[in-house]
Amino acid sequence: MAELLSQFPRPGRIEAILLRPSRRADPQPIDGAELALSGLVGDHARPGKRALTLIQAEHIPVISSLAGREATAELLRRNVVVSGINLGALRGARLRIGLIAEVEITSACAPCSRMEEALGRGGYNAVRGHGGWCATVLRAGPLHIGDSVLVLPST
């Protein structure tokens, strides 16, 4: 079973990076950022287990369908949008993002009540189970759109 759990068909890819300069500020898309141990430089992050938030790009259309309106990365308020690799299969895994940055997926990122504001009535429940993942930063480094997301061997 351990061998099956460690195999992925290909690396993931960063599709978007978003910074939230203050607590309730709208996330701003950027092409690249520096990932520090406390989170993205310039972001209103929560250091520790929630220093970085990631969401599966493939889940955004699912959320749109469930909410009955278009969901965007900005509305969903996560830092990094990743495609091509199943983030849901990576809880506890270590990832290399870009050339040197490393994170560990710590927990599911539950939606907040702001999803009702962003997506309308029922938005909170539309995001449940698709809200992304929280990560702690193990190694700082630059991130850019198009960078790969690789699962590192467990130690």
TIGU-93149 format. One record per atom (N, C-alpha, C): z, x, y. Coordinates in steps of 0.2 Angstrom, whole numbers, plus 5000, padded with zeros to 4 digits. Layout:
N
ZXY...
***
This chain:
155
500050044994500050005000500050045006500450105006500450145012499750175014499350185009498650215010498250155014498350095011497950045014498150025021498750035023499050025030498850075034498650135032498450195036497750195038497350155035496650165036496350115041495950135045495550095050494850115050494350065051493650075051493450125056493750125062493550165067494050165073494050215077494550215083494450155087494950145091494850095096494550125103494550085108494250105114494550075120494750105125495050075131494450045135494549975136494049935140494249925147494849925148495149915155495849945156495949965162496649995164496849955170497449925170497649885176498349915178498449915185499049935188499349875192500049865191500349815195500849855200500649865206501049905211501749875212501849815211502549785212502649735207503249705207503449655202502949595201502849565206502449505205501749515208501549575210500849595212500349575207499749565210499149555205498949615202498849625196498549685193497949705196497849775197497249795200496849835195496249825193495849865188495649935191495749985187495550055189495150085184494850135186494450175181494850225176495350245179495750295176496450305179496950325175497650335178497950395174498550415177498950465174499550425170499550435164500150405160500750455160501250435163501850475163502350445157502950485156503350465151503650395153503650375159503950315162503450255162502850275161502250225161501750245166501250205167500650225172500950245179500750295181500850315188500650265193501050235197500850185202500950115199501150105193501250045190502050025191502149965192502849935191503049925184503149985181503349975173504049975172504149955166504849965163504950025158505250075161505250135156505650115150505450155145505750145138505250115133505450065130505050035125504549985127504549975134504049935137503649975143503650035142503350075148502550065148502250045143501550035143501449965139501049925142500849865138500049865137499949845131499249845128499049775126498449755126498149695124497549705120497449665115496849675111496249635115495749675116495149645120494849585116494849585110494549525106495049465106495649475108496049415109495949375115495649405120495549375127495149315126494549315122494149255121494549195117495049215113495449175109495849135114496249175118496649145123496249095127495649115130495249075134495149005130494949015124494848955120495448905119496048935118496648895117496848865124496748905129496948875136496548825139495848825136495348785139495148805146495248875148494948905154494848975153494549005157494349085156495049125157495249165152495749215153495449275155495749315159495549385160496049435159495949495159496449545158496949545164496649535170497049525176497549465175497349415173497849355172498349365167498149405162498649415156499149475158499049515163499549555166499749615161499249635157499449695153499049755156499349815154499149885157498449905154498349905148497749935145497449875140496849865140496449825136496049875131496249855124495949905119495449855115494949885113494449855108494349895102494149865097493949895091494449915086495049905087495549925082496149875083496349855077496849795077497549825079497749805085498349825088498949795084498849735081499349695077499549735071499149775069499249815062499649875064499849885070500049955072500749955074501149905073501849915075502249965072502550005076502850075074502450135074501750125074501250175074501250215080501050275079500950325085500250325086500050325093499350325094499150375099498550405099498350455104497850415108497950415115497550375119497250425124496550435124496250485128496350555124496350605128496350675124497050695122497550675126498250705124498750655125498750595128499250555129499450525122500050515121500350485114500850425116500750375112501250315113501450295106501950255106502150225100502250145101501950105097501950035098502650015096503049975100503749965099503849885097503449845100503549775099503049735102503049665099502549625102502749605110502249595114502349585121502349505122502849475122502849405123502649385129502349325130502049295136502649275141502549275147503049255152502849185155503349155158503249095161502649095166502449155168501849155173501249135170501249135163500549115160500449035162500948995163500848925165500448925172500748975176500348975183499649005182499549055178498949085178498449045174498649015168498148975164498248905164498748875168498848805168499348785163499348715162499848685158499648705150500148735147500048755140499848825139499748865145499548935145500048975141500648965142501149005138501049005131500948945128500848935121500148965119499648955123498948985122499049065121499449095124499549165124500049185118500449145116500949165110500549185104500749245102500449275096499849315098499649315104499049355106499149395113499849395115500049425121500049505121499949535116499849605116500449645113500549705115501049755112501349795118501949805117502349855121502349925118502349975122502350045119502850085123503150135120503450195123503050255124503050285129502650345130502950405127502650445122502850505119502650565122502050565125501750625128501250595134501350625139500950605145500250635145499850605149499150625150498750575153498150595155497650555158497350495154497250435156496850385153496250365157495650355154495050325157494750275153494450225156494050175153493550215148493450195142493050225137493350275133493950295134494350345130494550305123494550355118494750325112495450315111495550275106496250255104496350275096496650325094496750345088497350335085497450315078498050315075498250375072498850405074499050465071499350465065499350515061499650505054500450505055500750465051501450455051501850515049502350535053502750595051503350585047
***
